[in-house]
């Protein structure tokens, strides 16, 4: 079975995930060079809300959809 290129997670994102002990949403944000303010604005949420989301390992599907859209990712790229 071949992996779909759209759902691959780059090594750099995995390194951030491990090195900073954070969730995939934060790892992707850092990898993409975006600030919390950038992503929150694009997702239509507050920066404080995003900060809380980046500390959670159990995000709702609707939340993942917002974050994925804000970072031009797929929901699958934000789930382990």
VMD Tcl script that draws the C-alpha trace (Angstrom):
set ca {
  {0.00 0.00 0.00}
  {1.47 3.34 -1.05}
  {1.20 6.39 1.16}
  {-0.76 9.31 -0.22}
  {1.59 12.28 -0.54}
  {-1.13 14.60 0.80}
  {-1.16 12.83 4.16}
  {2.57 12.51 4.71}
  {4.13 14.29 7.63}
  {7.61 15.66 6.86}
  {10.54 14.57 9.00}
  {10.98 18.18 10.14}
  {7.46 18.20 11.62}
  {8.11 14.91 13.42}
  {11.38 16.31 14.80}
  {9.56 19.36 16.20}
  {6.89 17.07 17.64}
  {9.49 15.02 19.50}
  {11.95 17.78 20.42}
  {9.33 20.17 21.78}
  {6.90 17.55 23.13}
  {3.95 19.27 21.44}
  {0.96 18.18 19.40}
  {0.85 18.05 15.59}
  {-1.03 21.34 15.28}
  {1.78 23.23 17.00}
  {4.51 21.26 15.22}
  {2.99 22.09 11.83}
  {2.53 25.76 12.77}
  {6.17 26.05 13.77}
  {7.32 24.16 10.66}
  {5.31 26.50 8.44}
  {6.78 29.55 10.17}
  {3.39 30.84 11.31}
  {2.63 32.63 14.55}
  {-0.29 31.76 16.80}
  {-1.81 35.08 15.78}
  {-1.55 34.13 12.06}
  {-3.24 30.76 12.49}
  {-5.88 32.02 14.93}
  {-6.84 34.83 12.56}
  {-7.09 32.46 9.59}
  {-9.15 29.98 11.64}
  {-11.46 32.65 13.03}
  {-10.57 31.92 16.65}
  {-8.74 33.80 19.39}
  {-5.02 33.40 19.98}
  {-5.83 32.21 23.51}
  {-8.09 29.48 22.11}
  {-5.34 28.34 19.74}
  {-2.86 28.27 22.61}
  {-5.18 25.90 24.51}
  {-5.68 23.75 21.40}
  {-1.92 23.41 21.00}
  {-1.74 21.96 24.52}
  {-4.39 19.32 23.85}
  {-3.93 15.83 22.47}
  {-7.66 15.31 22.00}
  {-9.04 17.87 19.54}
  {-12.52 17.64 18.07}
  {-12.93 16.99 14.36}
  {-14.45 20.43 13.82}
  {-11.44 22.01 15.52}
  {-9.02 19.97 13.41}
  {-10.89 21.06 10.28}
  {-10.51 24.74 11.23}
  {-6.81 24.37 11.97}
  {-6.16 22.33 8.84}
  {-7.88 24.94 6.70}
  {-5.95 27.75 8.35}
  {-2.62 26.05 7.59}
  {-3.61 24.61 4.19}
  {-3.30 21.04 5.46}
  {-5.58 18.01 5.59}
  {-7.19 16.84 8.81}
  {-5.22 13.61 8.45}
  {-1.97 15.57 8.67}
  {-3.06 16.85 12.10}
  {-3.91 13.46 13.57}
  {-1.43 10.86 14.81}
}
mol new
graphics top color blue
foreach p $ca { graphics top sphere $p radius 0.5 }
foreach p [lrange $ca 0 end-1] q [lrange $ca 1 end] { graphics top cylinder $p $q radius 0.2 }
display resetview
